[in-house]
Amino acid sequence: MLRYVKVAKRSNIGSLSTSFSSYCDSQVATTSRVSSPRVYGSTPPSSTAYNHPRCLVAHTTSVPGNLQVHRRSFSSLCDDDSPLNQPRESMPYDVVIVGGGPAGLAASIRLKQLSQQKGIDLSVCVLEKGSEIGAHVLSGNVFDPKALKELLSLNDDGGENWTKDLLESQDSHATPVTEDAFLVLTESGGSYQIPNVFLPSQLHNDGNYIISLSKLTRYLGEMAEGLGVEIFAGFAADEVLYNTDEGVRGVTTKDVGIGKDGECKDTFERGVELLGRQTLFAEGARGSCSETIISKFNLREQSGASVQHYGLGIKEVWEIPEEKFKKGFVQHTLGYPLQSSIMDKTYGGSFLYHQEPNLVLCGLVVGLDYENPYINPYQEFQRWKTHPAIKSHLEGGTCVQYGARVLNEGGYHSLPKLTFPGGMLLGCSAGFLNAVKIKGSHCAIQSGIIAAESVYDSLTSGEGAEEKTVASKGEIDASEPSLEVTKYAESMEKSWVYDELKEVRNCHEAFSKWGVGGGLIYTGIAAHISKGKEPWTLPTPAGSDGGLKTDSKATKPAKEFQPIKYPAPDGILTFDLLTNLQRSGTYHEDDQPSHLRIKPDVASVPESISLQVYAAPESRFCPAGVYEYVDEKLVINAQNCIHCKCCSIKMPHEYINWTVPEGGGGPQYQVM
């Protein structure tokens, strides 16, 4: 039975795996509403170009004629006057995991490892909004393998074969780090290298690997599928479902086949309920369902957490001449172009890694708590590449892929309560990223391991536990109360993940308080002397309204700054945004409602506040050109969206509600 479905690059997604269709066949055989299966995927999307000139043109994309993926059709529901009010089909699982990134896949693998080793099987599914596993995954990435080695060592074969395939085979292109460099760049073109002996130990990369995280997750997806995990790629979790006791009972997938006018098209299919005894949210930073859960259960308030802060990471992958390639070379920088002096409080820095075969992974991370609304992170990234210390690595090469994604920077201060009735938060959905180490995937994998072990113990302990499993009885006991697995949070607090985050808990605030110079000094002291044991906590700055300063509130009025004039792209080293956007493989079905929605209670903010007070910062901070003003009216080019989530964070008054589009839309990352 095929469970893990890969869909062709930039295809018009609308299919479930055959396991899903088979399940529907068995569950709804007596229901006349459901028609027989139909074949989708052989018809190209509309060849009509998008109406607005700033949008990518849709007719460049088509679906191969040999791509035929079967799914259960619910289009007959559209015969009813109100098809969107019809009941949904449902599929029960012991564990539903939302998000096919490192945390979610690690959890699914560990659950199935335990099922094999302890003899009580749990049914597990992973829901992934990207067209395939890895399509929406972007990271630097210098990878700390300790959590992965722990996960793989738990296999029956000891994990030796998996580890060798992943970290040693030529196909993986995982490249051991051979050299570390940390530079401070100056605007005049100079640079100063900080000796490694003065750097925090967390910036040392001995034993780490330069990898593609999107490739790693595809590898983990294959492993999970081989263990019996059902992976539904190309289907977005749209809504959280709740039990009568207010505990989480699962999620629904996005309805598909709805036109821009809100009417059902011929291709309409009702979303499906995926019900779980436990639902694990592993959507990455600023996940839409995760944020709903955090708000509903007041998880930040319950843990006493500060607001979460974010950075926007913008990345390119270059193929360079062999004579320029320095296998395993790792370089990080501060200074130009973000910080013009040691007192500059703009948070951020760059990375540049040499990965086999002849690739350079380079990018800039810009803290979204910056004040100047004229800053354009994409243009800052392009300008950064012109510095001699960067340009020398890229000259003669070709840019082959582009993308962007927000990352958590709040660290230990911003961790919410991890559990709630019916589920838990994993990985970057919770905020497990070490901003000083510039790494989060190892923490995500470890959180997935610990979550899986906690959930397995809770669902398989006690008399008659095996008979209660969905794997055994095929359904969820409706009388079973929502279970909160508090053991997960207790185990995480005792893990090395929390130790890492505690050690650097004040570093971000030090940069915000004292600028790049003071931040470096404080980070050095914390790393070499106090080791995170300082008896104080630097507070998060207050906003102008007296509340905690979110990244949105950090933006100051445009009248306090001068517009920034960025150089024109040369098309060789630097590129205009729409040219680069094509390298992301981004595609959305044109005829669907916008997934970027202005919140009704702040509907006047774009024109009256964002444009008039802040000079339209969304037209600059979006790394995909989604937002622009035409005749002083906001235009949203939702088709360009690369799912970075920046707009839901940095907008004045946070006026955008980022919801999921039809599953499978968005970027198609291959080596990010």
matplotlib code that plots the C-alpha trace (Angstrom):
import matplotlib.pyplot as plt

x = [0.0, 1.4, 1.4, 4.1, 3.1, 5.6, 4.1, 6.0, 7.6, 5.2, 2.3, -1.3, -1.9, -5.2, -4.7, -4.7, -2.6, -4.1, -4.2, -6.6, -8.8, -8.7, -9.7, -12.6, -13.7, -14.0, -15.7, -18.2, -19.1, -22.7, -22.9, -24.6, -23.1, -19.6, -18.9, -16.5, -12.8, -11.6, -8.2, -6.6, -3.3, -3.2, -4.9, -2.6, -3.6, -5.2, -2.9, -4.3, -1.7, -2.3, -4.0, -1.5, 1.9, 3.8, 2.5, 4.3, 2.8, 0.8, 1.1, 4.8, 3.6, 2.0, 1.5, 3.1, 0.6, 1.9, 1.2, -1.9, -2.7, -6.0, -8.2, -11.7, -13.9, -16.4, -17.4, -21.0, -21.4, -21.5, -24.9, -26.3, -27.2, -24.7, -21.9, -19.6, -22.0, -22.0, -20.4, -16.9, -15.5, -13.2, -10.2, -9.1, -5.5, -3.9, -1.5, -2.0, 1.1, 0.7, 3.9, 6.4, 9.6, 12.3, 10.3, 7.1, 9.0, 11.2, 8.1, 6.5, 9.6, 10.1, 6.4, 6.7, 10.1, 8.4, 5.4, 7.8, 9.9, 7.2, 4.5, 1.6, 1.1, -0.1, -1.5, 0.3, -0.2, 1.7, 0.0, 2.2, 1.0, 3.9, 3.5, 6.0, 8.1, 10.8, 9.1, 8.5, 11.6, 14.4, 17.4, 21.1, 22.1, 25.1, 23.7, 24.4, 23.8, 23.5, 19.7, 19.6, 22.1, 20.0, 16.9, 18.6, 20.4, 16.9, 16.3, 16.4, 19.7, 21.2, 20.8, 24.2, 22.9, 20.7, 23.5, 26.0, 23.6, 22.7, 26.0, 28.5, 27.0, 27.7, 24.0, 23.3, 26.0, 26.3, 29.7, 31.7, 32.7, 36.5, 37.0, 35.1, 35.4, 33.6, 34.0, 32.9, 32.3, 32.8, 31.0, 34.3, 34.8, 37.1, 36.7, 38.1, 38.2, 37.4, 39.7, 37.8, 39.2, 37.1, 33.9, 31.2, 31.6, 28.2, 29.6, 32.2, 31.2, 33.6, 31.7, 28.9, 27.8, 26.7, 23.4, 20.2, 17.4, 14.8, 16.8, 17.1, 13.4, 12.7, 15.1, 13.3, 10.0, 11.0, 12.2, 8.9, 6.9, 8.9, 8.0, 4.3, 3.6, 1.0, 2.2, -0.3, 1.7, 0.0, -2.8, -2.9, -4.3, -6.9, -8.8, -8.3, -11.1, -12.1, -13.9, -16.9, -14.4, -12.5, -9.6, -8.1, -9.4, -7.6, -7.6, -9.4, -7.7, -8.4, -11.4, -10.2, -11.9, -13.4, -13.1, -12.1, -15.8, -16.3, -18.3, -17.6, -16.0, -16.3, -13.2, -14.6, -13.8, -14.7, -11.7, -11.4, -11.3, -8.1, -8.9, -6.3, -6.1, -3.1, -2.4, 1.2, 1.7, 5.1, 4.4, 7.6, 7.9, 4.6, 2.5, -1.1, -2.7, 0.0, -0.6, -4.4, -3.6, -1.2, -3.9, -6.8, -5.1, -3.1, 0.1, 2.4, 0.6, 0.6, 4.4, 5.1, 6.7, 7.7, 6.5, 8.2, 10.7, 11.6, 14.2, 13.7, 16.2, 16.7, 18.8, 20.3, 22.1, 24.9, 26.8, 30.4, 33.4, 35.4, 38.5, 36.7, 35.1, 36.4, 34.9, 33.4, 34.1, 31.8, 31.7, 29.4, 29.4, 28.1, 28.4, 27.8, 25.1, 22.8, 25.0, 26.7, 28.4, 29.0, 26.0, 23.7, 20.8, 19.7, 19.9, 21.1, 24.0, 24.9, 26.1, 28.0, 28.7, 30.5, 28.7, 29.4, 29.2, 30.5, 27.6, 27.6, 24.7, 24.5, 22.0, 21.2, 19.1, 17.4, 15.9, 12.3, 12.5, 14.2, 12.9, 13.5, 10.5, 12.6, 14.8, 14.3, 15.7, 15.9, 17.8, 20.1, 20.8, 21.6, 23.9, 25.7, 26.7, 28.7, 31.1, 34.6, 34.5, 31.3, 31.7, 34.9, 33.1, 30.3, 32.0, 31.8, 29.0, 25.3, 22.4, 20.2, 17.6, 16.1, 13.8, 13.0, 11.5, 11.1, 12.9, 12.3, 14.8, 13.1, 14.7, 14.2, 12.3, 9.6, 8.8, 5.1, 3.6, 4.2, 1.1, -2.6, -5.6, -5.3, -1.9, 1.5, 3.8, 7.0, 10.1, 9.9, 6.2, 7.2, 10.3, 13.2, 15.9, 19.3, 19.8, 23.4, 24.2, 22.2, 20.6, 17.2, 16.8, 18.7, 16.4, 13.4, 14.4, 15.1, 11.7, 10.1, 11.9, 10.8, 7.3, 6.9, 8.2, 5.9, 2.8, 3.6, 3.9, 0.7, -1.4, -0.1, 0.0, -2.7, -5.0, -6.6, -4.5, -3.9, -7.7, -8.2, -5.8, -7.1, -4.6, -6.5, -10.2, -10.3, -12.0, -11.5, -13.5, -15.8, -16.1, -12.3, -11.5, -8.9, -5.5, -2.8, 0.6, 2.5, 5.4, 6.6, 7.2, 8.8, 11.2, 12.0, 12.9, 15.5, 17.0, 20.0, 17.7, 16.7, 20.3, 21.4, 18.6, 19.2, 22.9, 22.2, 18.8, 20.0, 22.0, 19.2, 18.1, 21.8, 22.0, 18.6, 19.8, 23.4, 23.8, 26.2, 29.2, 27.6, 25.8, 29.1, 30.7, 27.8, 27.6, 31.3, 31.0, 27.9, 29.7, 33.1, 32.4, 28.9, 27.8, 24.2, 24.2, 24.0, 21.3, 19.5, 17.2, 17.4, 13.8, 12.1, 11.8, 8.4, 6.4, 5.1, 1.8, 3.5, 3.0, 5.8, 7.4, 6.5, 8.3, 5.4, 5.5, 9.2, 8.7, 8.9, 7.2, 8.8, 9.2, 12.1, 14.2, 15.4, 14.5, 17.2, 18.4, 19.5, 21.6, 20.1, 20.7, 23.3, 21.7, 24.9, 25.7, 22.5, 19.0, 15.6, 13.1, 10.8, 13.7, 14.8, 11.3, 11.1, 14.0, 11.8, 9.5, 6.5, 3.1, -0.5, -3.7, -4.9, -8.6, -8.9, -9.7, -6.6, -5.1, -3.7, -6.7, -7.0, -8.4, -11.9, -11.2, -8.2, -9.4, -8.5, -4.9, -3.2, -4.1, -4.6, -1.7, 0.7, 0.9, 0.5, 2.5, 5.1, 5.5, 4.2, 6.9, 5.1, 6.1, 9.7, 9.9, 8.1, 10.7, 8.2, 6.7, 3.3, 2.3, 2.3, 0.3, -1.3, -2.9, -2.6, -4.6, -3.2, -2.8, -2.1, -0.4, -1.1, 0.1, 3.7, 3.7, 6.6, 5.0, 7.8, 5.1, 6.9, 3.7, 1.8, 4.6, 5.8, 2.7, 1.6, -1.0, -0.4, -3.3, -2.8, -4.2, -2.0, -4.2, -3.3, -4.0, -4.9, -2.5, 0.5, 0.8, 3.8, 7.5, 9.1, 12.4, 14.8, 18.1, 17.2]
y = [0.0, 3.4, 5.8, 8.3, 10.2, 12.4, 14.9, 16.4, 19.8, 22.7, 20.5, 21.4, 19.3, 17.8, 14.1, 11.8, 8.7, 5.4, 4.5, 7.4, 6.3, 2.7, 3.9, 5.9, 2.9, 0.8, 3.5, 4.9, 2.0, 2.3, 6.1, 7.2, 10.7, 9.5, 8.8, 6.4, 7.3, 9.6, 10.3, 13.7, 15.2, 14.7, 18.0, 21.1, 24.1, 27.1, 28.6, 32.1, 34.4, 36.2, 39.5, 41.7, 42.3, 41.7, 38.1, 35.2, 33.9, 30.7, 29.3, 28.4, 25.5, 22.2, 18.8, 15.8, 13.7, 10.5, 11.8, 10.0, 9.9, 8.4, 9.9, 9.6, 12.3, 14.2, 16.5, 15.2, 17.3, 20.4, 19.2, 20.4, 24.1, 24.4, 21.9, 23.6, 22.8, 19.1, 16.7, 15.7, 12.2, 11.2, 9.0, 8.0, 7.5, 7.0, 9.9, 12.7, 14.7, 18.1, 19.0, 16.8, 18.5, 17.2, 17.2, 15.6, 13.0, 12.1, 11.7, 9.4, 7.3, 6.9, 6.0, 3.2, 2.1, 1.7, -0.1, -2.7, -3.0, -3.2, -5.1, -2.6, -0.9, 2.7, 4.1, 7.2, 9.7, 12.8, 15.7, 17.9, 21.0, 20.9, 18.9, 16.4, 16.0, 18.7, 21.0, 23.7, 23.0, 25.7, 26.0, 27.1, 24.3, 23.3, 20.2, 18.9, 15.1, 14.1, 13.9, 12.2, 9.6, 8.9, 8.5, 6.1, 4.1, 3.1, 1.1, -2.7, -2.7, -0.2, 2.6, 1.9, 1.5, 4.5, 6.7, 5.5, 6.2, 9.6, 11.0, 9.1, 8.3, 10.4, 10.8, 12.6, 15.2, 15.7, 17.4, 17.3, 20.8, 21.3, 25.0, 27.7, 31.4, 34.3, 37.8, 41.3, 43.0, 46.8, 49.0, 50.0, 46.4, 45.4, 42.5, 41.4, 37.7, 36.9, 34.0, 30.9, 30.8, 33.9, 32.6, 30.8, 27.1, 26.9, 28.5, 25.8, 23.2, 20.3, 17.1, 18.9, 18.5, 20.9, 19.5, 20.2, 20.0, 19.5, 16.5, 15.2, 15.4, 13.5, 10.8, 10.7, 10.6, 7.4, 5.9, 6.7, 5.3, 2.1, 1.8, 2.1, 5.8, 7.1, 10.4, 12.7, 15.2, 18.0, 18.4, 21.4, 21.3, 24.0, 23.9, 22.4, 20.2, 20.0, 17.5, 18.4, 18.7, 21.4, 19.1, 18.8, 15.8, 16.4, 18.7, 19.1, 19.3, 22.3, 22.2, 22.3, 23.4, 26.7, 29.6, 33.2, 34.0, 31.6, 29.2, 25.5, 24.5, 21.1, 20.0, 20.8, 18.3, 18.6, 18.5, 15.5, 15.1, 13.4, 12.4, 11.5, 10.5, 12.8, 15.5, 16.7, 20.1, 20.4, 23.1, 25.1, 28.7, 30.6, 27.6, 28.6, 25.8, 26.0, 29.7, 29.0, 26.4, 28.7, 31.4, 29.2, 27.5, 30.6, 28.6, 31.6, 33.0, 29.6, 29.3, 32.9, 33.3, 36.5, 37.2, 35.3, 37.1, 36.1, 36.5, 36.3, 34.0, 34.6, 32.0, 31.2, 28.1, 28.6, 26.2, 27.4, 26.4, 23.5, 25.6, 27.9, 25.1, 24.7, 21.5, 21.9, 25.6, 27.5, 31.2, 33.5, 37.3, 40.3, 44.0, 45.1, 45.5, 45.4, 47.0, 50.3, 50.7, 48.8, 50.5, 49.5, 47.4, 45.8, 42.1, 39.7, 38.2, 36.0, 32.5, 30.9, 27.2, 25.1, 21.8, 19.0, 18.9, 22.4, 24.2, 27.4, 27.8, 31.5, 33.7, 36.6, 36.5, 39.8, 40.1, 41.3, 43.6, 46.2, 49.8, 51.4, 50.7, 51.4, 48.3, 45.8, 42.4, 41.1, 44.1, 43.9, 40.3, 41.3, 44.1, 41.7, 39.6, 42.5, 42.6, 41.3, 38.6, 37.2, 38.0, 36.1, 32.8, 33.4, 34.9, 32.6, 30.6, 30.3, 30.8, 27.7, 28.1, 30.8, 30.8, 32.4, 31.4, 33.0, 31.4, 31.7, 34.0, 34.3, 31.2, 30.1, 33.2, 32.6, 28.9, 28.4, 25.6, 22.5, 20.4, 20.8, 18.4, 16.3, 17.3, 19.1, 21.4, 20.2, 21.7, 25.3, 25.4, 25.5, 27.7, 25.2, 27.2, 28.2, 31.6, 31.9, 28.4, 29.3, 25.8, 24.4, 21.1, 19.1, 20.5, 19.7, 16.1, 15.7, 17.1, 14.7, 11.7, 12.8, 13.6, 10.2, 8.3, 10.3, 9.7, 6.0, 5.4, 7.3, 5.5, 2.0, 1.9, 0.5, -2.5, -3.0, -0.4, -2.4, -2.9, 0.9, 1.6, 2.7, 0.3, -2.5, -1.4, 0.9, 3.8, 6.3, 5.7, 8.7, 8.4, 8.7, 12.1, 14.3, 13.3, 15.8, 14.2, 16.3, 13.9, 15.4, 18.9, 17.4, 15.3, 18.3, 20.4, 17.8, 17.4, 19.0, 21.1, 23.2, 23.3, 24.8, 27.4, 28.4, 29.0, 31.7, 32.9, 36.6, 37.0, 38.3, 40.8, 41.9, 42.8, 44.6, 46.6, 47.4, 46.9, 44.6, 45.5, 45.0, 41.9, 40.3, 41.1, 39.8, 36.6, 36.0, 36.4, 34.1, 31.5, 31.5, 32.5, 32.3, 29.4, 30.7, 30.6, 34.3, 35.0, 37.6, 37.7, 40.6, 41.8, 42.0, 45.7, 47.3, 48.7, 52.2, 51.1, 49.7, 46.0, 43.7, 44.9, 42.5, 42.6, 44.4, 47.1, 47.5, 49.4, 53.1, 55.8, 56.5, 60.2, 59.3, 57.8, 58.5, 56.2, 53.7, 53.7, 50.2, 49.6, 48.1, 44.3, 43.3, 40.0, 38.1, 38.4, 40.3, 39.7, 41.4, 39.8, 38.2, 36.6, 35.0, 34.0, 31.8, 29.8, 28.9, 26.9, 28.7, 27.9, 28.3, 27.5, 30.9, 30.4, 30.1, 32.6, 34.4, 32.7, 36.1, 37.7, 41.2, 40.8, 42.5, 44.5, 46.2, 46.4, 50.1, 49.7, 49.1, 52.4, 54.6, 53.4, 51.1, 53.4, 56.8, 56.3, 53.6, 54.1, 50.6, 48.4, 45.3, 46.3, 45.9, 43.1, 40.5, 38.3, 37.3, 40.6, 39.7, 43.2, 46.5, 49.6, 50.8, 54.2, 54.1, 50.8, 47.6, 44.8, 41.3, 39.0, 35.8, 33.6, 34.7, 33.6, 31.4, 30.6, 32.4, 33.8, 37.1, 39.1, 37.6, 38.9, 42.3, 43.9, 47.1, 46.0, 42.4, 43.0, 39.9, 36.5, 33.9, 30.9, 27.8, 27.8, 24.6, 21.8, 21.5, 25.2, 27.3, 26.7, 23.5, 23.4, 20.7, 21.5, 24.1]
z = [0.0, -1.0, 1.9, 1.0, -2.1, -3.9, -6.3, -9.3, -8.8, -8.9, -9.7, -9.1, -6.0, -5.2, -4.3, -1.3, -1.0, -1.9, 1.8, 2.3, -0.6, 0.7, 4.1, 2.6, 0.5, 3.7, 5.8, 3.4, 1.2, 2.4, 1.9, -1.4, -1.2, -2.2, -5.8, -7.2, -7.3, -10.0, -11.5, -11.0, -11.9, -15.7, -16.4, -16.3, -14.2, -15.9, -18.5, -17.7, -16.4, -13.1, -13.6, -11.7, -13.3, -10.0, -9.8, -11.2, -14.4, -13.9, -17.5, -16.9, -14.8, -15.9, -14.5, -16.3, -18.1, -16.6, -13.0, -12.0, -8.3, -7.2, -4.5, -3.1, -4.7, -2.6, -5.5, -5.4, -2.2, -4.4, -5.7, -2.3, -1.9, 1.0, 0.3, 2.8, 5.6, 4.8, 7.4, 6.8, 6.4, 9.3, 9.9, 13.4, 14.5, 17.8, 17.0, 14.5, 13.7, 12.0, 10.1, 8.2, 9.4, 11.6, 14.8, 13.4, 11.5, 14.4, 16.6, 14.1, 13.7, 17.4, 17.9, 15.4, 16.8, 20.2, 18.6, 17.2, 20.3, 22.9, 21.0, 21.2, 17.9, 17.6, 14.4, 13.3, 10.5, 9.4, 7.7, 5.5, 3.6, 1.1, -2.1, -0.7, 2.4, 2.4, -0.1, 2.6, 4.7, 4.7, 7.0, 6.9, 7.7, 9.8, 11.5, 15.0, 14.6, 18.2, 18.3, 14.9, 16.1, 19.1, 17.0, 14.5, 17.2, 18.5, 15.3, 15.5, 13.5, 15.8, 13.3, 11.7, 8.2, 8.4, 9.9, 7.2, 4.4, 5.7, 6.8, 4.7, 1.4, -1.7, -2.4, 0.9, 0.2, 4.0, 4.3, 7.6, 8.8, 8.3, 9.0, 11.1, 10.6, 12.2, 10.7, 11.4, 8.1, 7.6, 5.1, 3.5, 2.4, 5.2, 7.6, 11.0, 12.0, 15.6, 16.7, 17.5, 21.0, 21.9, 20.4, 22.4, 22.4, 20.8, 17.7, 17.3, 14.7, 15.3, 14.5, 12.7, 9.1, 6.3, 5.0, 3.1, 5.7, 3.0, 1.8, 5.4, 6.0, 2.7, 4.0, 7.3, 5.5, 3.6, 6.9, 8.6, 5.8, 5.9, 9.6, 8.9, 9.3, 6.9, 5.4, 3.7, 1.7, -0.1, 2.5, 4.8, 8.4, 8.3, 11.6, 15.0, 16.3, 19.9, 22.1, 24.3, 27.2, 25.1, 24.6, 21.1, 19.1, 15.8, 12.7, 9.5, 6.1, 3.8, 1.6, -2.1, -5.2, -4.0, -6.4, -5.6, -5.6, -2.7, -4.9, -5.3, -8.5, -10.3, -8.5, -5.0, -2.3, 1.4, 3.8, 6.0, 9.8, 11.1, 14.6, 17.2, 20.8, 20.8, 18.2, 18.0, 16.4, 14.6, 12.0, 12.5, 13.5, 13.6, 12.6, 12.1, 14.1, 16.7, 17.3, 17.6, 20.3, 22.1, 22.2, 23.1, 26.0, 27.1, 26.9, 27.2, 30.2, 31.9, 31.5, 32.3, 28.9, 27.2, 23.7, 20.9, 18.7, 15.2, 12.5, 8.8, 7.1, 3.4, 1.6, -1.8, -3.0, -5.5, -7.7, -8.0, -10.0, -8.6, -8.1, -5.7, -3.6, 0.0, 1.2, 4.7, 5.1, 7.5, 7.8, 9.9, 10.0, 11.9, 10.9, 7.3, 6.1, 9.1, 11.8, 10.9, 14.4, 17.6, 19.1, 16.3, 17.8, 14.6, 15.3, 12.7, 10.8, 7.9, 7.0, 4.2, 3.9, 1.3, 0.8, -1.6, -4.6, -5.3, -3.6, -1.5, 0.9, 1.8, 3.6, 5.9, 9.0, 10.0, 13.4, 12.9, 16.0, 13.8, 14.1, 10.7, 8.5, 5.4, 5.9, 3.1, 4.3, 0.7, -0.5, 2.5, 1.6, -2.0, -0.8, 1.6, -1.3, -2.8, 0.2, -0.9, 1.9, 0.4, -3.3, -3.6, -2.8, -5.4, -8.4, -11.4, -9.9, -10.6, -8.2, -8.4, -5.6, -3.4, -0.4, 3.0, 6.3, 9.7, 12.7, 16.5, 18.3, 21.7, 23.1, 26.7, 27.7, 25.1, 25.6, 26.1, 28.2, 26.0, 26.7, 26.7, 26.8, 23.7, 22.4, 22.6, 20.8, 19.2, 17.6, 16.4, 17.0, 20.6, 20.0, 20.4, 18.5, 19.9, 18.3, 19.4, 18.1, 15.0, 15.1, 15.9, 13.9, 16.5, 19.2, 17.1, 16.6, 20.3, 21.2, 18.7, 20.4, 23.9, 22.8, 21.2, 24.2, 26.5, 24.3, 23.8, 27.6, 28.3, 25.6, 26.3, 30.1, 32.2, 32.0, 28.6, 27.0, 23.8, 23.3, 23.4, 20.6, 17.2, 15.6, 17.4, 17.4, 14.4, 16.2, 19.0, 22.2, 22.4, 26.1, 26.6, 28.1, 26.5, 27.9, 28.7, 28.6, 31.1, 31.2, 27.9, 29.4, 32.5, 30.4, 28.1, 31.1, 32.2, 28.7, 27.1, 25.0, 28.0, 29.2, 25.8, 25.8, 29.4, 28.8, 26.2, 27.5, 27.9, 24.7, 22.4, 25.0, 25.4, 21.7, 22.0, 25.0, 24.2, 20.5, 18.6, 20.7, 24.0, 22.8, 21.7, 25.0, 27.1, 24.9, 25.4, 29.2, 29.3, 27.2, 28.9, 32.5, 33.8, 31.4, 31.7, 35.5, 35.9, 38.6, 36.6, 33.6, 31.1, 30.5, 27.2, 26.3, 26.7, 23.8, 23.5, 25.0, 28.1, 27.0, 25.9, 22.7, 19.9, 16.6, 15.2, 17.9, 17.4, 14.1, 14.5, 12.4, 9.0, 9.8, 12.2, 9.3, 5.8, 2.9, 2.0, -1.6, -2.6, -5.7, -8.8, -9.3, -11.8, -12.7, -12.0, -8.3, -7.3, -8.5, -8.6, -6.4, -9.0, -10.8, -7.6, -6.7, -9.7, -8.2, -5.2, -7.5, -5.9, -7.3, -6.0, -7.7, -9.0, -8.6, -4.8, -2.0, -0.7, 2.3, 3.5, 5.2, 6.7, 10.2, 10.3, 13.5, 11.9, 8.3, 8.1, 9.2, 5.8, 4.2, 7.3, 9.5, 7.6, 4.6, 6.2, 9.4, 8.5, 4.8, 3.8, 5.4, 4.1, 0.6, 1.7, 4.4, 2.4, 0.6, -2.1, -3.2, -2.0, -0.7, -2.6, -2.7, -6.0, -5.9, -2.1, -2.0, -0.7, -3.3, -2.0, -4.6, -2.6, -5.4, -4.8, -1.1, 0.0, 3.4, 5.4, 7.8, 8.1, 7.4, 10.3, 12.6, 11.3, 10.0, 11.9, 14.4, 13.0, 10.6, 8.5, 9.5, 7.7, 6.9, 4.8, 1.1, -0.8, 0.1, -2.1, -2.9, -2.0, -2.6, -3.9, -2.1, -3.2, -1.6, 1.1]

ax = plt.figure().add_subplot(projection="3d")
ax.plot(x, y, z, "-o")
ax.set_aspect("equal")
plt.show()
